[in-house]
Amino acid sequence: MTWMVTGGAGYIGSHVVRALIDGGIDAVVLDDLSSGYEKFIPEGVPFVQASILETDKVRAALTEHGVKGVIHCAGYKYAGESVKFPIHTYRQNVEGTACLLEAMADAGVTRLVFSSSAGVYGTPAESVVTEETGTTPESPYGESKLIGEWLIRDQVRATAGTDAPLRATSLRYFNVVGSGTPDVYDASPHNLFPKVIRAIKAGQAPLIFGDDYDTEDGTCVRDYVHVQDLAHSHVAAARMLDFGKPLAPVYNLGSGDGTSVRQIVGSLLAAARSDLEPEVRERRPGDPARIVATGELAADDIEWKMAHSIEEMASSAWEAAPDEA
């Protein structure tokens, strides 16, 4: 049984590949290296350098490697930047998912785990979201992920009752952090952890935007999940699809209570053994005080668990970060 990981040379995707291998499941990586690194792919794992937009190449790779299921991590993942580049975002995330689904149908591949996003919720009225919370995305990125879910839902419906029905689920989550191996790190120029780490390495004060929110310490509270915990549940979902177990269309992978920005920054400073003090600046427009997701349904169905503490998230991220981070 072989599973393809699209975007498997990226930060999240490469952890998913390792989790598959650790679970005794063969893996093949498809990645165009637009934001991933070939060095992140474990030795011995077949690698196909191609974009998910290249339907013929994807179809050929699925057939050549005898792929039975896909964990779809590829995509343009920058919510803020997506506002500047909406066409690029939709092409990569919407058209790319449609091309992948077409290639899977042609190759008879009938299992799919979609790495979605809690960005589909936008800024909900409630501070703790469940799978029943309304989806009101506020960026082209969040919209594109929601449309990806719709495409998958419609393909599941369209193939039901055929000889090759698609079985799929989508996993929604907020901020992915930490590292499960010292040679893979979050290289994003936009995410909180690498931003703080770069500041510390440069001897600059990490920035906190707003400390007067209605939260325990006045700073924004969000879900932060360890990348290894996230990868484990992607693979657990793949196993459940292999076993023919019924899965919900979507799952939240969240903590239920969250962590404040001040706690995150403090943990990273502690991991770096730095005596820098964070610098507080004015709030950024549109930042809600608290948004976290429950993970209860995922805990029941796909072995979701917050197995790593914030301190472990911070220390593993610091240890994996390159000197030039």
Backbone bond lengths (Angstrom), bond angles and torsions (degrees), N, CA, C in turn:
res aa  C-N    CA-C-N  psi(-1)  N-CA   C-N-CA  omega(-1)  CA-C   N-CA-C  phi
1 M - - - 1.474 - - 1.528 109.32 -
2 T 1.338 116.91 119.30 1.462 122.30 179.91 1.517 109.81 -116.34
3 W 1.326 115.42 134.73 1.463 122.03 174.06 1.518 109.38 -113.45
4 M 1.317 115.87 137.07 1.465 121.29 173.66 1.522 109.15 -92.15
5 V 1.333 116.21 137.20 1.459 121.34 172.82 1.521 107.21 -111.97
6 T 1.333 116.81 109.06 1.454 119.30 173.48 1.533 107.96 -76.03
7 G 1.318 116.23 140.51 1.465 118.66 -173.98 1.513 111.62 71.07
8 G 1.334 116.99 25.34 1.463 121.22 -174.58 1.508 115.07 -75.02
9 A 1.338 117.30 -2.96 1.462 120.79 173.77 1.529 111.35 -98.50
10 G 1.319 116.22 4.59 1.460 120.33 178.77 1.517 112.17 -91.03
11 Y 1.317 115.41 178.70 1.466 122.32 -177.67 1.524 111.67 -59.03
12 I 1.322 117.54 -54.33 1.467 120.47 -179.73 1.525 110.35 -73.67
13 G 1.328 117.23 -47.95 1.450 121.22 -176.06 1.512 114.04 -58.11
14 S 1.334 116.93 -39.48 1.464 119.12 -179.02 1.525 111.45 -69.30
15 H 1.336 117.27 -30.29 1.471 119.38 173.77 1.533 110.62 -69.31
16 V 1.336 117.01 -35.96 1.456 120.26 176.45 1.529 109.98 -63.83
17 V 1.325 116.76 -41.73 1.462 120.53 178.28 1.527 110.24 -58.83
18 R 1.318 116.94 -45.68 1.472 120.48 178.98 1.520 111.73 -62.79
19 A 1.331 116.43 -37.93 1.466 119.73 179.31 1.527 110.88 -67.16
20 L 1.317 117.23 -36.53 1.465 120.18 175.54 1.522 110.31 -62.38
21 I 1.322 116.35 -49.00 1.464 121.06 -178.37 1.524 110.41 -61.55
22 D 1.336 116.24 -44.62 1.469 119.98 178.84 1.523 111.07 -60.87
23 G 1.336 116.73 -27.56 1.455 121.23 179.83 1.514 113.18 -89.78
24 G 1.324 116.82 7.26 1.457 120.25 178.16 1.515 114.35 77.92
25 I 1.330 117.49 21.04 1.466 122.06 -178.85 1.529 108.82 -108.80
26 D 1.330 116.93 129.69 1.469 120.81 178.03 1.522 109.92 -68.31
27 A 1.329 115.70 145.05 1.461 120.91 -177.50 1.522 110.30 -132.92
28 V 1.324 115.45 151.29 1.455 122.92 169.73 1.521 106.63 -134.33
29 V 1.325 116.50 140.62 1.457 121.95 -176.85 1.524 109.96 -105.41
30 L 1.327 115.76 134.95 1.457 122.30 169.38 1.515 108.24 -121.78
31 D 1.331 117.08 121.92 1.462 121.50 -174.73 1.527 108.31 -157.14
32 D 1.333 116.82 141.67 1.469 119.16 177.95 1.533 112.64 -93.44
33 L 1.343 116.25 0.21 1.474 123.35 178.18 1.528 112.89 62.06
34 S 1.346 117.33 24.58 1.462 119.53 176.18 1.519 111.29 -70.77
35 S 1.333 116.68 -29.08 1.466 120.10 174.97 1.523 111.73 -138.37
36 G 1.319 116.80 -5.14 1.459 121.01 178.31 1.521 111.64 -94.85
37 Y 1.318 114.96 176.71 1.467 121.74 -177.91 1.522 108.83 -133.29
38 E 1.318 115.99 128.66 1.463 119.14 179.18 1.525 111.21 -59.80
39 K 1.335 117.13 -29.13 1.465 120.27 179.80 1.529 112.33 -66.95
40 F 1.343 118.13 -16.68 1.463 121.25 177.86 1.530 112.58 -77.76
41 I 1.318 117.49 -15.27 1.464 121.15 -177.25 1.527 108.81 -81.29
42 P 1.324 118.32 126.89 1.462 120.30 -179.57 1.528 111.80 -59.07
43 E 1.313 115.72 146.02 1.453 121.18 -179.63 1.525 110.46 -59.27
44 G 1.324 115.22 136.66 1.461 121.03 177.44 1.513 115.02 91.38
45 V 1.339 117.84 -9.81 1.469 120.61 178.68 1.524 108.80 -84.62
46 P 1.338 118.94 125.19 1.464 120.87 178.91 1.533 111.28 -58.03
47 F 1.326 115.68 140.25 1.465 121.16 -177.26 1.512 109.58 -128.32
48 V 1.328 115.74 127.14 1.459 122.85 175.22 1.524 107.49 -113.54
49 Q 1.328 116.87 114.81 1.461 119.64 178.80 1.519 108.70 -86.75
50 A 1.312 115.35 104.01 1.464 121.79 -178.39 1.516 108.60 -163.01
51 S 1.316 115.28 158.65 1.463 122.00 174.66 1.518 109.68 -91.52
52 I 1.336 116.20 149.50 1.466 118.93 175.68 1.528 110.69 -65.88
53 L 1.330 117.57 -14.75 1.460 120.87 175.89 1.523 112.37 -74.19
54 E 1.320 116.58 -16.50 1.465 121.61 -178.60 1.530 108.64 -90.83
55 T 1.326 115.42 80.58 1.461 121.68 -171.67 1.527 112.50 -54.64
56 D 1.322 117.28 -43.25 1.473 120.42 -177.80 1.520 111.23 -61.70
57 K 1.340 116.77 -42.26 1.463 120.30 -179.88 1.524 111.32 -68.77
58 V 1.321 116.57 -37.91 1.463 120.02 178.26 1.527 109.83 -65.61
59 R 1.323 116.16 -46.25 1.465 120.62 178.85 1.528 110.57 -58.35
60 A 1.321 116.56 -45.34 1.463 120.78 -179.38 1.522 111.35 -62.44
61 A 1.345 116.46 -41.26 1.472 120.31 -179.61 1.522 111.05 -66.57
62 L 1.317 116.90 -40.24 1.468 120.56 178.55 1.530 110.44 -61.13
63 T 1.311 115.87 -42.54 1.466 120.51 -178.02 1.522 111.39 -72.42
64 E 1.336 115.76 -46.95 1.465 120.34 -176.55 1.519 112.22 -59.52
65 H 1.334 117.17 -38.19 1.464 120.92 -174.93 1.531 112.96 -96.95
66 G 1.323 116.97 7.07 1.458 119.83 177.61 1.517 112.89 59.72
67 V 1.314 116.66 41.07 1.468 121.90 -175.63 1.527 110.64 -71.52
68 K 1.333 115.86 134.31 1.458 121.87 177.82 1.522 112.74 -106.93
69 G 1.352 117.24 -19.70 1.456 120.56 -179.66 1.512 110.63 -154.06
70 V 1.334 116.04 158.79 1.465 122.46 -178.61 1.520 109.59 -126.82
71 I 1.335 115.61 133.12 1.465 121.29 166.65 1.524 105.54 -104.56
72 H 1.307 115.86 112.28 1.469 122.49 -168.29 1.535 110.60 -96.28
73 C 1.337 114.70 94.94 1.470 121.16 179.35 1.523 112.74 -103.72
74 A 1.326 117.79 -13.02 1.463 120.19 -175.82 1.521 110.72 -66.45
75 G 1.324 115.56 146.50 1.457 119.39 176.65 1.510 111.53 158.37
76 Y 1.318 114.75 168.34 1.461 122.30 175.90 1.516 106.87 -91.76
77 K 1.344 117.17 113.76 1.459 121.10 -162.74 1.527 114.76 -108.03
78 Y 1.297 119.57 15.23 1.462 120.93 -173.38 1.529 110.65 -103.73
79 A 1.326 115.84 102.01 1.468 120.37 -174.81 1.526 111.58 -60.67
80 G 1.332 116.60 -48.54 1.460 119.57 -178.67 1.521 112.39 -62.83
81 E 1.325 116.28 -44.41 1.461 120.90 -179.34 1.523 111.54 -68.26
82 S 1.329 116.97 -25.84 1.463 119.56 -178.35 1.530 111.35 -64.24
83 V 1.331 116.69 -25.52 1.464 120.41 177.51 1.527 109.74 -66.61
84 K 1.320 116.39 -34.06 1.468 121.11 178.12 1.524 112.18 -79.52
85 F 1.339 116.60 -29.44 1.462 121.18 -174.34 1.536 110.81 -128.68
86 P 1.334 117.20 62.66 1.467 119.35 -176.13 1.524 113.10 -65.25
87 I 1.320 118.19 -38.62 1.465 119.85 -177.37 1.524 110.03 -64.60
88 H 1.327 116.03 -44.86 1.468 120.20 177.92 1.529 110.27 -60.66
89 T 1.324 116.66 -41.86 1.467 121.35 -178.99 1.518 111.24 -62.00
90 Y 1.326 116.32 -47.26 1.462 119.64 -179.58 1.525 111.59 -67.20
91 R 1.321 116.04 -37.75 1.465 117.93 179.31 1.520 110.69 -62.33
92 Q 1.329 116.57 -46.82 1.467 119.94 -177.69 1.526 112.49 -69.65
93 N 1.319 116.81 -43.90 1.464 120.42 -169.95 1.522 114.56 -92.36
94 V 1.320 116.84 -32.58 1.467 119.72 -179.65 1.528 110.62 -95.43
95 E 1.337 115.93 -58.60 1.464 118.57 178.63 1.530 110.43 -61.23
96 G 1.342 116.59 -38.31 1.462 119.90 179.32 1.518 112.03 -61.61
97 T 1.325 117.72 -42.97 1.466 120.88 178.92 1.520 110.77 -66.56
98 A 1.327 117.26 -38.65 1.471 120.14 177.27 1.529 110.38 -63.24
99 C 1.327 117.22 -42.49 1.466 120.38 178.44 1.525 111.09 -63.14
100 L 1.321 116.43 -40.64 1.464 120.43 178.46 1.525 110.70 -62.87
101 L 1.317 116.98 -45.50 1.464 120.50 179.21 1.523 111.34 -61.41
102 E 1.324 116.40 -38.34 1.464 120.13 177.74 1.528 110.52 -63.87
103 A 1.328 115.80 -46.66 1.466 120.01 179.87 1.526 110.93 -62.75
104 M 1.328 117.09 -40.82 1.468 120.49 178.21 1.526 111.06 -62.23
105 A 1.319 117.36 -43.48 1.465 120.58 -179.65 1.525 110.42 -62.91
106 D 1.318 116.22 -43.15 1.464 120.47 -179.89 1.527 111.62 -63.90
107 A 1.342 116.36 -35.18 1.462 121.12 -176.57 1.527 112.85 -91.39
108 G 1.335 116.82 -1.02 1.463 120.23 179.34 1.517 113.86 72.30
109 V 1.331 117.31 28.48 1.468 121.86 178.45 1.523 107.93 -91.87
110 T 1.329 116.78 124.05 1.467 120.15 -165.65 1.524 115.21 -121.52
111 R 1.333 117.72 15.06 1.462 120.01 178.96 1.523 108.73 -131.37
112 L 1.347 116.42 135.33 1.462 119.91 -176.34 1.518 110.71 -146.56
113 V 1.331 115.80 127.70 1.465 122.88 169.51 1.517 106.67 -111.69
114 F 1.316 117.00 118.76 1.471 122.25 -176.60 1.514 109.70 -100.95
115 S 1.306 115.92 123.69 1.458 122.00 175.97 1.530 107.88 -82.91
116 S 1.328 115.92 93.85 1.464 121.74 -175.68 1.531 109.65 -93.03
117 S 1.309 117.10 -146.76 1.472 120.14 -175.03 1.516 110.47 -157.61
118 A 1.336 115.82 145.47 1.460 120.22 171.94 1.523 111.04 -73.27
119 G 1.346 116.62 -3.35 1.459 120.50 173.28 1.514 112.64 -62.99
120 V 1.336 117.72 -13.96 1.464 120.30 177.36 1.525 111.49 -67.05
121 Y 1.344 117.45 -18.01 1.465 120.45 -177.71 1.529 113.07 -84.12
122 G 1.337 117.47 -16.42 1.453 119.06 -176.77 1.512 110.98 62.25
123 T 1.331 117.28 -131.43 1.465 122.57 175.90 1.521 108.06 -114.55
124 P 1.323 117.69 86.59 1.462 120.20 -175.64 1.517 111.66 -71.15
125 A 1.321 115.71 160.97 1.470 120.83 179.48 1.515 111.01 -65.77
126 E 1.346 116.88 -36.42 1.457 120.58 -179.82 1.521 110.19 -89.31
127 S 1.324 116.60 149.48 1.464 121.10 -177.45 1.520 113.00 -83.69
128 V 1.337 116.99 -17.90 1.461 121.48 176.95 1.522 107.94 -119.80
129 V 1.324 116.65 116.61 1.450 120.18 -175.13 1.528 110.63 -96.61
130 T 1.320 114.91 147.65 1.459 122.84 173.51 1.524 107.70 -119.73
131 E 1.309 115.91 177.92 1.463 119.56 178.00 1.529 111.91 -65.41
132 E 1.331 116.84 -15.92 1.465 120.86 179.46 1.528 112.63 -89.79
133 T 1.321 117.46 -8.47 1.467 120.99 179.63 1.525 109.96 -63.33
134 G 1.324 116.03 140.21 1.457 120.39 -180.00 1.521 112.24 -62.79
135 T 1.324 116.63 145.88 1.459 121.71 179.80 1.519 109.70 -97.44
136 T 1.331 115.30 115.83 1.466 121.95 -179.97 1.530 108.87 -135.92
137 P 1.326 118.40 66.98 1.467 120.99 -176.49 1.524 111.69 -60.48
138 E 1.339 115.12 149.02 1.457 120.47 -174.48 1.525 112.64 -119.69
139 S 1.315 117.49 12.29 1.466 121.07 177.06 1.517 108.25 -143.59
140 P 1.328 117.57 156.90 1.466 119.32 174.31 1.528 112.11 -55.85
141 Y 1.330 117.20 -32.70 1.460 119.97 177.69 1.528 110.84 -61.83
142 G 1.349 116.70 -53.08 1.450 120.31 179.53 1.521 112.03 -60.63
143 E 1.335 116.12 -40.06 1.461 120.18 178.00 1.521 110.93 -63.24
144 S 1.327 116.28 -42.71 1.467 119.86 -177.38 1.521 111.51 -65.77
145 K 1.331 116.99 -35.09 1.463 119.56 177.20 1.534 110.88 -68.25
146 L 1.322 116.42 -39.35 1.460 119.91 178.66 1.530 110.43 -65.68
147 I 1.324 116.92 -41.58 1.466 119.81 178.12 1.527 109.80 -64.62
148 G 1.337 116.98 -36.43 1.461 120.09 174.65 1.517 111.40 -58.19
149 E 1.333 116.41 -42.79 1.467 120.37 176.88 1.529 110.80 -61.93
150 W 1.345 116.11 -40.16 1.466 119.44 179.30 1.526 111.05 -64.59
151 L 1.316 117.12 -42.63 1.458 120.78 178.51 1.527 110.80 -57.79
152 I 1.321 115.31 -45.37 1.459 120.22 -179.92 1.529 110.47 -65.22
153 R 1.327 116.56 -44.94 1.474 120.98 177.77 1.527 110.84 -56.04
154 D 1.333 116.60 -45.64 1.454 120.31 -177.16 1.528 111.90 -69.37
155 Q 1.333 116.88 -34.05 1.457 119.21 176.93 1.533 111.25 -69.85
156 V 1.335 116.14 -35.61 1.471 119.94 174.46 1.527 109.50 -60.31
157 R 1.326 116.61 -45.88 1.475 120.22 179.61 1.525 111.28 -63.75
158 A 1.342 115.43 -43.06 1.458 120.32 -174.81 1.522 112.28 -66.11
159 T 1.331 116.73 -30.73 1.463 119.83 -176.18 1.527 112.97 -97.03
160 A 1.313 116.85 -5.82 1.471 119.81 179.07 1.523 109.63 -60.48
161 G 1.321 115.82 133.67 1.454 119.66 179.83 1.515 114.27 85.69
162 T 1.328 117.99 -3.75 1.456 121.53 176.15 1.528 109.70 -90.08
163 D 1.323 115.11 179.91 1.463 119.58 178.07 1.523 112.53 -72.97
164 A 1.341 116.64 -17.13 1.472 120.11 -177.79 1.524 110.07 -135.03
165 P 1.353 117.20 67.76 1.471 119.51 -179.19 1.527 111.50 -70.30
166 L 1.318 115.99 134.59 1.466 120.91 176.70 1.515 109.44 -77.26
167 R 1.329 116.51 131.98 1.455 122.37 172.82 1.515 106.80 -116.75
168 A 1.333 116.80 128.66 1.463 119.43 -170.58 1.516 111.15 -150.90
169 T 1.325 114.78 159.87 1.464 121.76 171.15 1.522 108.49 -148.82
170 S 1.323 116.17 155.84 1.461 122.48 -179.81 1.520 109.67 -120.46
171 L 1.326 116.39 137.26 1.467 122.09 -177.56 1.524 109.36 -113.13
172 R 1.337 114.97 123.01 1.470 121.50 -178.17 1.522 110.20 -106.82
173 Y 1.326 116.41 135.74 1.462 120.27 -179.79 1.522 109.23 -155.22
174 F 1.334 115.50 163.90 1.466 121.45 -179.54 1.521 110.52 -95.50
175 N 1.318 117.76 -104.60 1.458 121.92 -169.67 1.527 111.14 -97.97
176 V 1.329 116.07 121.90 1.458 122.25 -179.50 1.528 108.24 -100.59
177 V 1.342 116.27 129.32 1.465 120.05 -172.28 1.529 110.06 -141.09
178 G 1.329 114.79 175.25 1.451 120.97 176.10 1.514 112.27 79.95
179 S 1.326 115.25 -173.26 1.455 121.52 177.84 1.525 109.21 -150.59
180 G 1.333 114.93 142.88 1.451 119.49 177.18 1.510 112.92 -98.42
181 T 1.319 115.96 -3.14 1.467 121.43 -179.73 1.524 107.83 -152.65
182 P 1.321 119.31 142.04 1.467 120.65 -173.20 1.523 114.91 -69.09
183 D 1.337 117.95 -10.76 1.461 118.77 -178.36 1.527 113.83 -105.02
184 V 1.345 117.25 12.51 1.461 121.12 174.31 1.523 108.38 -129.86
185 Y 1.321 116.46 131.75 1.462 120.90 -175.00 1.525 109.59 -143.62
186 D 1.318 115.58 163.11 1.461 122.24 176.98 1.528 107.68 -80.25
187 A 1.341 115.62 111.41 1.466 120.40 -177.43 1.522 112.55 -97.64
188 S 1.333 117.60 9.69 1.470 120.58 -176.67 1.533 111.35 -64.03
189 P 1.329 116.98 136.41 1.467 119.34 174.47 1.518 113.19 -80.26
190 H 1.335 117.59 -2.12 1.463 120.81 -171.80 1.524 114.55 -116.31
191 N 1.334 119.59 -16.96 1.462 121.61 -174.52 1.525 112.33 -81.37
192 L 1.332 116.24 154.28 1.465 121.47 -173.59 1.529 112.70 -61.11
193 F 1.329 117.29 -50.87 1.470 119.46 -175.97 1.527 112.35 -57.09
194 P 1.332 120.00 -54.93 1.468 118.61 179.81 1.522 113.29 -63.11
195 K 1.332 117.33 -31.30 1.470 119.30 176.72 1.520 110.80 -63.22
196 V 1.338 116.19 -47.11 1.464 120.18 -179.50 1.532 110.30 -65.57
197 I 1.319 116.42 -42.18 1.474 119.95 -179.61 1.523 110.66 -62.69
198 R 1.317 117.08 -42.62 1.475 119.61 178.40 1.518 110.68 -61.59
199 A 1.334 117.21 -41.18 1.467 120.56 179.21 1.524 110.86 -62.76
200 I 1.324 116.76 -45.89 1.470 120.31 -178.90 1.528 110.35 -61.98
201 K 1.330 116.63 -44.89 1.468 120.13 -179.27 1.525 111.76 -63.67
202 A 1.332 115.93 -28.23 1.462 120.51 178.46 1.523 112.30 -87.85
203 G 1.341 117.33 -0.60 1.455 121.12 -179.22 1.515 113.62 74.69
204 Q 1.341 115.81 22.64 1.463 120.93 -178.46 1.523 110.70 -106.69
205 A 1.318 116.18 150.16 1.465 120.69 -179.75 1.528 110.29 -68.49
206 P 1.331 118.49 128.90 1.468 120.35 173.50 1.529 109.80 -64.53
207 L 1.332 115.96 146.99 1.456 120.32 -176.17 1.520 111.52 -99.01
208 I 1.339 115.29 139.33 1.460 122.93 171.86 1.523 106.82 -121.74
209 F 1.333 116.36 126.25 1.464 119.90 -177.41 1.528 109.89 -99.26
210 G 1.322 114.90 97.33 1.453 121.47 178.02 1.516 113.13 91.83
211 D 1.356 116.04 126.15 1.470 120.49 175.56 1.518 111.19 -131.30
212 D 1.355 115.32 26.60 1.462 120.43 -179.26 1.532 111.84 -123.13
213 Y 1.323 116.05 26.65 1.465 120.29 176.18 1.523 110.20 -78.51
214 D 1.316 115.65 161.99 1.459 121.03 179.01 1.535 109.45 -82.61
215 T 1.326 114.85 68.37 1.469 122.03 177.60 1.528 107.94 -135.16
216 E 1.309 115.90 176.23 1.457 120.06 -173.77 1.532 112.60 -58.35
217 D 1.326 118.39 -41.35 1.464 119.65 -179.42 1.525 112.85 -117.06
218 G 1.344 116.21 10.62 1.459 120.49 175.33 1.513 114.97 88.27
219 T 1.345 118.25 -7.44 1.467 120.16 179.29 1.524 110.15 -106.04
220 C 1.320 115.32 160.71 1.463 121.06 -175.99 1.529 111.37 -60.13
221 V 1.327 115.77 144.94 1.462 122.15 178.48 1.524 108.98 -113.78
222 R 1.331 115.19 131.40 1.465 121.95 -179.85 1.529 109.50 -138.81
223 D 1.319 115.05 168.57 1.457 121.23 171.14 1.524 109.31 -83.51
224 Y 1.321 116.27 131.51 1.459 122.42 170.97 1.515 106.50 -126.05
225 V 1.329 116.45 123.27 1.462 120.78 -176.93 1.521 109.39 -121.77
226 H 1.330 115.25 141.34 1.459 119.50 -178.82 1.525 109.85 -72.32
227 V 1.317 115.81 136.89 1.460 121.10 -174.97 1.529 111.96 -60.32
228 Q 1.330 117.60 -31.45 1.452 119.91 -179.79 1.533 111.42 -71.62
229 D 1.339 116.52 -37.39 1.464 120.24 175.25 1.533 109.87 -64.02
230 L 1.326 115.86 -41.63 1.462 121.47 178.72 1.525 110.47 -61.50
231 A 1.335 116.51 -47.28 1.467 121.12 -178.94 1.528 110.64 -60.99
232 H 1.334 116.27 -39.93 1.467 119.95 -179.25 1.525 110.87 -58.68
233 S 1.330 117.33 -43.22 1.462 119.04 -177.77 1.520 112.21 -74.54
234 H 1.341 118.56 -28.02 1.463 119.46 171.77 1.527 110.14 -60.71
235 V 1.323 115.78 -44.16 1.467 120.22 -178.89 1.537 110.41 -70.85
236 A 1.333 116.80 -38.25 1.465 119.49 176.70 1.520 110.54 -60.64
237 A 1.334 116.98 -40.06 1.466 120.25 177.29 1.527 110.38 -63.91
238 A 1.330 116.40 -40.68 1.467 119.97 177.54 1.524 110.60 -60.79
239 R 1.320 116.55 -43.23 1.470 120.35 179.00 1.529 111.35 -61.78
240 M 1.325 116.07 -42.36 1.457 119.49 -179.48 1.537 110.53 -62.73
241 L 1.334 116.65 -39.32 1.454 119.93 177.02 1.529 110.42 -64.89
242 D 1.338 116.00 -39.86 1.470 119.79 176.75 1.524 111.53 -61.08
243 F 1.324 115.71 -39.71 1.465 120.67 -177.46 1.526 112.52 -77.76
244 G 1.337 116.80 -7.67 1.458 119.89 -177.54 1.511 113.89 79.45
245 K 1.330 117.06 16.11 1.463 120.81 179.32 1.530 110.24 -72.39
246 P 1.309 118.58 140.95 1.472 120.22 177.21 1.520 110.54 -71.22
247 L 1.314 116.27 131.67 1.459 121.43 177.32 1.523 109.61 -123.04
248 A 1.328 115.78 152.04 1.461 121.07 175.15 1.529 109.31 -69.65
249 P 1.327 117.51 157.61 1.469 119.75 178.83 1.528 112.61 -63.34
250 V 1.360 116.23 -34.44 1.466 119.61 -179.37 1.526 110.15 -140.05
251 Y 1.336 114.30 150.97 1.463 121.99 174.59 1.520 109.07 -135.91
252 N 1.335 115.38 141.29 1.461 120.89 168.68 1.522 109.46 -90.52
253 L 1.328 116.31 136.72 1.458 121.43 172.61 1.527 106.67 -112.11
254 G 1.322 115.82 93.07 1.455 120.60 -175.06 1.510 112.70 -140.99
255 S 1.327 114.91 174.25 1.464 121.48 -175.88 1.517 112.69 -93.02
256 G 1.335 116.19 -26.33 1.452 120.53 -176.39 1.512 114.34 87.53
257 D 1.354 117.41 -19.71 1.468 118.57 179.48 1.525 113.20 -130.43
258 G 1.317 118.88 -30.81 1.456 120.93 173.77 1.517 115.12 83.65
259 T 1.321 114.44 177.10 1.463 123.12 -179.13 1.518 108.25 -139.58
260 S 1.326 116.76 142.32 1.461 119.63 -177.67 1.524 111.16 -81.62
261 V 1.318 115.44 157.32 1.465 120.98 177.64 1.528 110.02 -60.58
262 R 1.329 117.49 -39.07 1.465 119.34 178.97 1.535 111.04 -63.20
263 Q 1.328 117.19 -39.06 1.462 119.77 177.18 1.525 111.20 -63.89
264 I 1.323 116.29 -42.12 1.463 120.57 179.49 1.522 110.56 -61.72
265 V 1.327 116.02 -50.35 1.460 119.96 -178.85 1.523 110.22 -61.26
266 G 1.336 116.95 -42.69 1.460 120.36 179.00 1.518 112.35 -62.03
267 S 1.337 117.27 -38.88 1.463 120.87 179.37 1.523 111.34 -66.95
268 L 1.323 116.99 -38.78 1.466 120.08 178.52 1.527 111.20 -69.44
269 L 1.330 117.50 -38.50 1.459 120.47 176.09 1.530 110.43 -63.61
270 A 1.336 116.15 -39.94 1.461 119.75 178.33 1.526 110.94 -65.58
271 A 1.338 116.59 -41.79 1.463 120.48 179.13 1.523 111.42 -61.79
272 A 1.339 115.54 -34.28 1.464 120.61 179.84 1.526 112.77 -86.29
273 R 1.330 116.20 -3.05 1.468 121.64 -175.06 1.533 110.38 51.72
274 S 1.326 113.61 46.05 1.465 120.63 -177.71 1.525 110.23 -104.16
275 D 1.321 116.32 143.96 1.461 120.61 176.89 1.533 111.38 -102.79
276 L 1.329 116.57 15.42 1.462 119.91 174.84 1.525 110.22 -63.32
277 E 1.315 116.44 148.45 1.454 121.48 175.60 1.525 109.02 -107.06
278 P 1.330 118.19 133.06 1.467 119.14 178.87 1.520 111.37 -63.67
279 E 1.315 115.80 148.89 1.462 122.16 178.97 1.520 109.18 -103.77
280 V 1.321 116.69 124.25 1.464 121.28 -178.71 1.517 109.49 -93.01
281 R 1.317 115.15 129.29 1.460 121.36 176.68 1.520 109.62 -120.13
282 E 1.329 116.26 176.83 1.459 120.46 -177.87 1.526 110.58 -63.66
283 R 1.318 114.75 155.85 1.465 120.40 176.03 1.532 110.99 -55.52
284 R 1.320 114.70 150.68 1.460 119.72 169.95 1.523 108.37 -91.37
285 P 1.328 117.98 142.14 1.469 119.93 179.82 1.528 111.00 -59.19
286 G 1.334 115.38 136.45 1.459 119.76 172.74 1.509 116.19 86.88
287 D 1.331 118.62 0.40 1.462 120.20 179.39 1.532 109.73 -82.76
288 P 1.332 118.71 110.16 1.467 119.82 176.31 1.523 110.49 -71.77
289 A 1.327 116.10 156.11 1.465 120.61 -176.40 1.520 111.63 -64.39
290 R 1.328 117.37 -43.36 1.462 120.39 -174.50 1.529 110.13 -148.75
291 I 1.325 115.76 128.83 1.462 121.55 167.90 1.520 107.25 -142.28
292 V 1.316 116.09 119.36 1.460 121.15 174.77 1.526 107.68 -137.59
293 A 1.308 115.35 164.70 1.457 120.54 -179.21 1.518 110.30 -120.63
294 T 1.307 116.03 147.10 1.462 119.68 172.31 1.532 109.22 -78.45
295 G 1.312 115.94 157.16 1.450 119.78 176.18 1.518 111.52 -127.16
296 E 1.313 116.98 22.19 1.468 121.30 -172.96 1.526 112.37 -65.08
297 L 1.327 117.12 -45.34 1.458 120.00 -179.01 1.530 110.52 -65.10
298 A 1.319 116.70 -41.72 1.466 120.62 179.12 1.523 111.24 -66.62
299 A 1.323 116.99 -34.51 1.468 120.15 177.52 1.522 110.51 -62.49
300 D 1.326 117.27 -36.63 1.462 121.50 179.84 1.525 112.50 -72.41
301 D 1.354 116.71 -36.72 1.465 120.17 -167.82 1.524 115.35 -105.41
302 I 1.340 117.84 -33.93 1.466 119.25 -172.09 1.534 112.04 -132.96
303 E 1.323 115.54 32.60 1.466 122.30 170.10 1.536 113.09 58.91
304 W 1.348 116.06 33.11 1.459 118.28 178.83 1.522 110.41 -72.70
305 K 1.337 115.70 133.14 1.457 120.90 178.14 1.522 108.88 -157.39
306 M 1.326 115.76 136.53 1.467 121.29 173.30 1.525 107.17 -81.74
307 A 1.320 116.48 83.82 1.471 120.91 -173.66 1.520 113.18 -84.00
308 H 1.326 117.90 -11.47 1.464 121.86 -177.57 1.523 110.62 -115.12
309 S 1.318 116.32 136.62 1.460 121.64 176.33 1.528 110.27 -76.67
310 I 1.334 115.58 166.47 1.460 119.78 175.91 1.522 110.74 -59.92
311 E 1.329 116.77 -38.31 1.466 120.11 178.56 1.523 111.05 -62.58
312 E 1.337 116.98 -39.50 1.468 120.55 177.50 1.524 111.00 -69.00
313 M 1.317 116.58 -37.11 1.463 119.63 176.02 1.530 110.39 -60.47
314 A 1.335 115.62 -46.96 1.458 120.94 -177.57 1.522 111.87 -66.53
315 S 1.321 117.24 -46.78 1.463 119.96 -176.48 1.525 111.17 -66.46
316 S 1.340 117.97 -39.36 1.464 119.77 179.87 1.525 111.13 -68.68
317 A 1.338 117.04 -35.80 1.461 120.05 177.34 1.530 110.44 -67.18
318 W 1.318 115.93 -42.55 1.478 119.38 -179.57 1.534 110.98 -64.44
319 E 1.321 116.49 -43.76 1.468 120.26 -176.55 1.530 111.69 -67.29
320 A 1.338 116.98 -31.60 1.463 120.07 -178.17 1.521 112.88 -84.43
321 A 1.332 117.27 -21.15 1.472 120.46 -174.04 1.530 110.87 -64.66
322 P 1.323 117.13 133.39 1.473 119.36 177.71 1.522 110.86 -70.72
323 D 1.312 117.07 161.83 1.460 120.93 -177.29 1.515 112.51 -60.14
324 E 1.353 115.93 -29.59 1.439 118.37 -178.46 1.531 112.36 -89.96
325 A 1.373 117.87 8.81 1.470 121.40 -177.45 1.513 111.60 -59.83
